[in-house]
Amino acid sequence: MAKNSSEKMDNSARLRQIREVLSRHRITRGITPEKLREILEELGPTYIKLGQIMSLHSDILPQKYCDELMKLNSEVPPMPFCDVEEVISHSYRTDWHDVFRSMEETPLGSASIAQVHRAVLKSGEQVVVKVQRKGIYDVMARDIGLLHRAVGFLPPIGDLKNLVDLDMVLDEMWQVAQEEMDFLKEAANMQEFARYNRDVAYVRTPKLYREYTTGRVLVMEYIDGPSITDAARLRSEGYDLKEIGSKLANNFIKQVMEDGFFHADPHPGNVKVQDGKIVWIDMGMMGRLTDHDRQIMVKGVTGIAMHDVSMVESAVLKLGVFRGKTDRGRLFNDLKQFLDEYGSLSMGEVDIADAMQSLMEIMKHNKISMPHGMTMLARGLAHLEGDLVAISPDISMVDIAVSRITDHTLRNFDWKKELAHDARVLYRSTKKGAEIPSLAADALKELLKGQTTVNLNLTSTNQLSEVIYSSVRNLVIGLCVAALLMGSSILCTTGMEPTLLGIPLLGAVGFLAAIGMTVFLVLRYFINRRK
């Protein structure tokens, strides 16, 4: 009972703090991308992480919000080393000195969910220890619940609340955050990534010390190498920057198109170079694409290359999840404009990250959400493009992607399967083609007999719907005015009592109502003309 009372007090204090922050930023006057970022930074590590996860949702959040939230600083004040010791000892159920010979008290980095310390095992091996923040799970669970309540305080001003189901976004963010807080999941990601890339000579992952890894502590090999964007150090160590960039892009495309399992956060701190190999670290945020999604992506890329709007539209409709009724005409026109912009460029000139972002904006405006893996891919591509600009800006990811897709298609091309498929298509086409003359004759007979019916599905634009609605409304009001005038005039010819100035009261009321409605229509007409 005392515990429940304490939790209620903590929740009340935190909710009060949230209200104070929202009030200080004058949330009732609307919300902007900059204001949202400042609020999250002020509320602390938990909200910073939530903001970073929100920035992945360019398929449902306005792009200006995503761009602003990507500026959130991932470095936060570190937790005291005594808390680090407590978390490790509690996870191991023994003193951490029984496992490590030494550990540096100053962390290599401190983020919202965990911080990283350099250490030495009893065996003398140099390692990195990733330690989850003390009590972070309970804190985030509480804050998510309070955020659901705080969503009700957001005013309907601005475009954020109107465009996005914030409760749905919070639920998905909590799911992603839970995965990041489970270091056993990250350890499994490292093993899976290593398995997919074991035959790639120039790629490796840090050695995982599985026996020392728990849900709250992860131990892996310490990588002492330059960051992928540290051009000066890479050159000083004799590396060819163009070769490094080509291998980086080639491996990432392989992860996406062949493995369907890719690093979704390849910022410079997560990609290093050691002993001539690209080392991918921090597997807490990984993206997945199903075989179905990858096949549709290939068709979409082919449609862009062939400037085929129908093929691109088909790929978008098969990939997307509909959040409402989609205007197919608007979607077709938007995709046509997209192809007019990018289809005229050579493959080497296309900025793949920019093109994908433009495509996601089209889907967002047409109320189509992307699968989670696609939103992760958009984020990963944006980071990777930044990495390539720093070391080898001449490299075209599109050329590499097309080359790899072509090679993969040729390697996996099944001639027997394709011939059997083409034979079935040819047989069906021939059979249906033979039926066309008889079907045409039947249609003409029905037309001559007057038995032909045509089903039309007509849709109108919002502007046309408003014009029709206004016209019908004004017509109804006009008929009501005419009826009131006629009825009141008839009443005035009778001797009905009571009277007002010698006129039957009911008739006088009818005349006043008719005059009021007429004045309303006239005023509305002039007001609409000024808009």
N, C-alpha and C positions, 0 to 999 in steps of 0.2 A: 504493500500500500504506500509505504514511504517512497519506494522507488518510482511508482507511477506519479506521485505528487511531485517528485524532483524532476521527472521528465517533462511534466506539464509546465513547471516553472521555467525549465530550460527552453522549451518550445515557445513559451510566451515571450521570454526575453529575446530570443532570436527573431521571432516575428516582429517584435517591437523595433528591433534594430533594422530589419528589412524595411519596415514602414518609414523609419527615420531617414534612411538612405534614399528611398523613393521620393519622400517629401522634400529632402534637401535638393534633389535634382529636378524638382517640380514636374513630377511624372504626369500630373493632371493636365499639363499643357501639351501633352503629346510626347512621343518617344522618337529619337533619331538614332542612327547607327552609332554616332560618337557618344551620345548619352548612354546608350545601352552598354558600350564597352567600359565607360567610366564607372557605371554602377557595378558591373561585374568585378572590376578591379578593386573597388572599394569594399565589396563584400568578402573578398578573400580567396584563398586557394581553391576551395570547392567550386566556386562560381567561375573562377578562371578556367578550370578544366571543363565545366559545362559550356562556357563560351567557345572554347576551342572545338568541342564536339559539335556545337551548333554551326560553326563555320564550315563544316563538311556538307551541310544541307543546302547546297546551292540549287537543288532541284525544287525546294519548297520555300526557302527563305529568299527574300530579295537579295540580289547580288551585292548591293552596297552594304548590306548588313554582314554578309559573309566576308567581304573584303576588310571591313573594319574589325571584325572579331578575330581575324587572322593576325592582327597586330598585338593581340594579348600576349603579354610577356609570360613565358612558361617558367621562368626562374622566380622562385618565391623564397622567402627567408627559411633557412634550414631549421629542422627541429633539433633540439639539444641532443648531444651525443648520448646522454644518459637514457633518453627515450629510444635511441637507436639500439643501445645495448639491451634494453628491456624487451623490445620487439624481437630481436634475434634470439635472446635467451628463452623467451616464452615460446617461440616457434620451434626451437630445438629441444626444449625442455631440459636444457643443461646450460651451463655457463658458456658464453661464446668463446672464451679462451680455450675451451676444449677442442675447438675446431680450427680457430685461426691463431697463427703465431703473433700477428699484429694487425692493426687496422688504423688507418689515418682518421683522426677525428674530424678534420675539415673535409667536407664532401666534395667530390668532383663536380657534382651538379645537384640541384635541389628543385624538384618540380612539385606540382600540386598533389600528386598521389604518392610519390615516392622520392627518395634521394639515393645517390650512388656514392659509395665509399671504396677507395682502393685498399686492398688487404693482401695478406700473405697467409696461405694455408700452412698447416703444420708440416706438410710435405715440402714446403718451400716454393710452391707455385704462386706466381703473381695473378691475382684475381680481382674482379670487381664485384662488389656486393650491393645489390639493389634492395633497399629496405622500404617497406610500405610505411607511410605515416601512421603514427599511433592513433587508433580510433577513427581513421578516415572513413571506414565503411559506415559506421553509425552516424558520423557527422553528415556524410553525403545523403544517406537515407533520410535523415531528418530534414535536411535542407531541400531535398526534392519534394517531400511532402509539403513543406511550407511554401515552396515555389508554386505548387499547384494552387494553394490558397491565394498567393499573392497575384496570380494571373488575373483574378477577379478585380484587382485594383487598377489594372491597365485601362485607360480610357479608350473609347472608340475613335480617337484622333490619330492621324497618321496611318500608314499602310501596313504596319507589322501585324497588329492583332486582326485586321480585316483579311489579310491574305493567308494567314497561317493558323492552324489548330495548335496553339501553344501547348495544350495538355498532351497531345499526341507526340510533339517534339520532345517534351520532357520525359515521357515514358521511354522513347527510343534512346535518348541520351543516357538515362539511367541504366538501360540494358548494356550499352556500349561501355559505360564507366565500370559496371560490374565485371565485364570481361577483362578490362584493363587492370582491375584490382586483384584478379586471380593470377598469381605468378606461375601456377602450375599450367594454366592455359598458355601463357607466354612461353614457358619451357617447351610445351608440346608444339607450339608454332615454330620455335627454333629448330626442333628436330625434323619437323615436316619440311621446312624450308631447306635445311641441309640435305635432306633426302632428294628433293627435286633437283638440287644443283650439284649433286656429288660428281657428276660427269663434266661439269664446267670447270676447266682448268684454272681460269682466272678469277673464280668466285669462291668465297668461303664464309663461314659463320664462326663466331667465337665458340670455343669448346664450352659445353654446358656441364657443370658439375651437378648432375641430377641428384646425387645422394645428399647434397647440401641445400637443395632447393625445396621450398615449401610454398604454401599459398601466399605467404607474406614476405618471404626472403628468396631472392634468386642469386645464384653464384655462377659467374661465367668468367672465361679467360679475359685478362686485361689486354687490350689492343693498343699498342704504342705505335701509332702511325699517323700520318697527316690526314686531315679531313679532305674529302673529295674536292672541295673548292679552294684548298690552300695551294694555289698555283705556284707561288714562289718556292715553297718547300718541296713540292712535287718535282719542279724543274731542278732544284739543287740536288735531289736524290736521283736524277737521271731519267725521270719518267717522261714519256711522250704524251703531252696533254690530249692531243687528238685521239691517240690510241685509247687512252683511259676513258675519254668521253664516249667513243664509239662502243667500247665494251660495256660501259655503264648503261647506255641506251639500249643496246642489243639484249643485255640480260634482263632489263626491266620489261621489254616487249615480250621476251620469252616467258617471264613470270605471268604476264597478263594473258597472252594468246595461247600458250601451250599448257602451262601449269594450272591456270585459273586460280592461282594463289600468289598474291603479290604484296610487297611492302608498301603500305599506304601512307607512310610518313617519312619519305626519303630526304629529309632536310640534311644539310651538311654535317650536323653532329651525329647523324645515324649512319653515315656511309664514310668509311675510311679506307686507306690504301696501306697495305703492309706486305712486304716481301713480294711485290709485283702482283698482288691479288686485291680485288675489291672485296672489302669486308662489310657485310650488312649486319648492323646491330640494332637492338631495341625492337623486338618483334611483338610489342604490346598491341600495336594497331596494324592489323593485316586485313587485306581485302580478298574476297572470294568471288569468282564468277563461275556459274554452272556451264556445262557444255552447251546447253541451249542458248544461254546468253552470249557466249563467245561466237557461236555460229551466226547468230543474228547480227552481232557486231561486225563480223566479216562481211555479211551481206550489206550492212549499212555503209561500210567503207567502200565497198564495190559500187554501190549506188551513187555515192558522192563522186567517185572517180569517173563513172559513166554519165554523170549529170542526169540521173534517172530519179525524178521526184517521187514517182510511185514506189520505187524500191526502197527509198529512204523512209517514206511514210509508212510502208509496211513494217520496216524494222522498228521504227519508233512505237507503233501501235502494239507490236508484239512484245517489246521490252517493257513498256510503261505500265503503270498501275493508275487507273482512272480515279480521280477524286470528285468527279461530277460529269455532267454531260459535256462532251467535247464537240466543238463546231468543226466538222471535218473540212469544210470549205476554208475556214480561217487557218487551220493547221496546214492544209495543202499550200496556201499562199505564203505562209511563213516559211515553210521548207523551200519553196521555190526561190524566195528572196535569199535564203541561206545559201542555196546552190549557186545563185547568180553571183554571190560574193566570193565563195570559196571554190566553186567549180571551175572558174576561169583561170585559177592559179595552177602552176605546175606543182606536182606533188612535193617537190623540195621547198617550195615557197610557203606551204601551208603551216601555220602555227597550230599544232595539233591540240595543245592545251586550250588555246583561244577558241578554236573551232568547236571543241567539245563543250566549252562553256557556253558558246552561242547556241548550240543545239539544246543544251539543258535549259537555257532561258526560254526558248521556244516551247519546250515541253511544260515549263512552269506556267507560262501565260495561257496555255491550253488545258490547264488543270490535269496534267499527267505527271505522276511521280516516277522517279527512277528507282530501280532496285538498289538496295543499300550498297552492293558491291560497285555499282556504277558511280555513285556519289563519292565513294572512297577512291575510285580510279581517277576521277576529276581532280581531287585533292593531290593524289600522288603525282599526276602528270604536271600539275602546277609547280610542285617542289622540284621535280626532276628537270623541268625546263630551266628553272633558276640555277640548278647545279651546272647544267650544260653551258649556260650563258657565261658562267664564271670561268670555265676552263676551256671550252671549245664551242664558241657560238656558231660556227659554220656547220655543225652537225645537224642534219635533218632527221628528226625522229620518224617522220612520215615515210621517208625513203627506206629507213631501216625496218619499219613496221611492214611496209608493202613487200620488201624483199623476204622477210621472215615468213609472212603469210603465204607468199608464193612457194617458197621452199617447203614449208610445212604441208601445203596442199598437194604438191607433187609427190612428197614422200609418202603421204597417206592416201594417195589416190587409188581407189579400188576400181580397176577397169571393168571387172565382171559385174560389180554392183551398179556402176554407172550405166553400163550397156543394158542391164536388165531393167533399170529404172527408165531409161530412154525408150526401150522397146515397149514398156507398158504405156508410157505417155503417147507414143506414136499409135499404138493400137486403139487407145481410147479416143484419140483425136480423129483417127480414120473412121471409127464406128460412129462417132457423133457427127462427123462431117457428112457421112452418107445419109443421115437423117434430116439434114437441113432442108433439102427440097420439099420433103413431105410435110415438115413442120411449117415451112413458109406457105405451102398450099393451104394447110388447115387454118392458118392465121388469116389468110386472105378470104377464105370462105366465111369465117366468123365475122370479119369486117363487113363483107357484103350483106350478110344477114342482119347486121346491126347488133350482134351479140358480143362484140368486143368491149371489154372494160379495161380501163387504165387506172392503176393505183399510183397516186402522187403523194409524196411526203414533202410538204412545203414547210420551210423554216424561214423565219423573218429575222432581220437584224433588230437589235434593241431599239434603234431609232425609229424604225418602221412600226414596231410594236407600240411604242409610246405615242406615235401619231395616231394610230388606230384607236388606242385606248382613250386618248384625249377627245377624239372626234365623237366616239360613241358616248362618252360621259357628257359632253356638251349637248349632244342631241337629246339625251334623256332629260337633262336639266331643262332644255328648251321646251320639250313636250310637257314637262311638269308645270312650267310657267304658263304655257298656253292653256292647260287644263285648269289651273287655278284661276286664270283670268275669265275663262268661260263660265266656270262654276260660280265664281263670285258675282259675275254680271247677272247670272240667272237669279241668284239669291237676292240681289239688290232690287229685283222687280217684284219681290214678294213682300208681305207685311210681317215677316218673321221678327220676333222680339227675342232678346233685348236689342236696342238700337244704339248707334253711336253717331251723333250729328244727323239723325234722321235716316241713317243707313243701317241695315241689319249688321249686328256685330260680327257674325260669322263671315259675312261677305267682306267687311272691312279688313278682317284678319287675313283673308285670302288675298285681297289686293296688296296688303303690306308684304306678305310673304313673296308674292310674285315680283314686286318691286325690288325686294332685297336680293332675290336670286338673280335678277337682271343686272343689278349693280355689281354683284359678285362676278358674273361672267365678263362684264365690260372691263372691270379692274384687272381680272386675270389675263385678259387679252393684251392689255397695254403692258403689264408686268412681263409677260413672256416675250413681247416684242423687244424689250430692252435688254434681255439676256443675250 
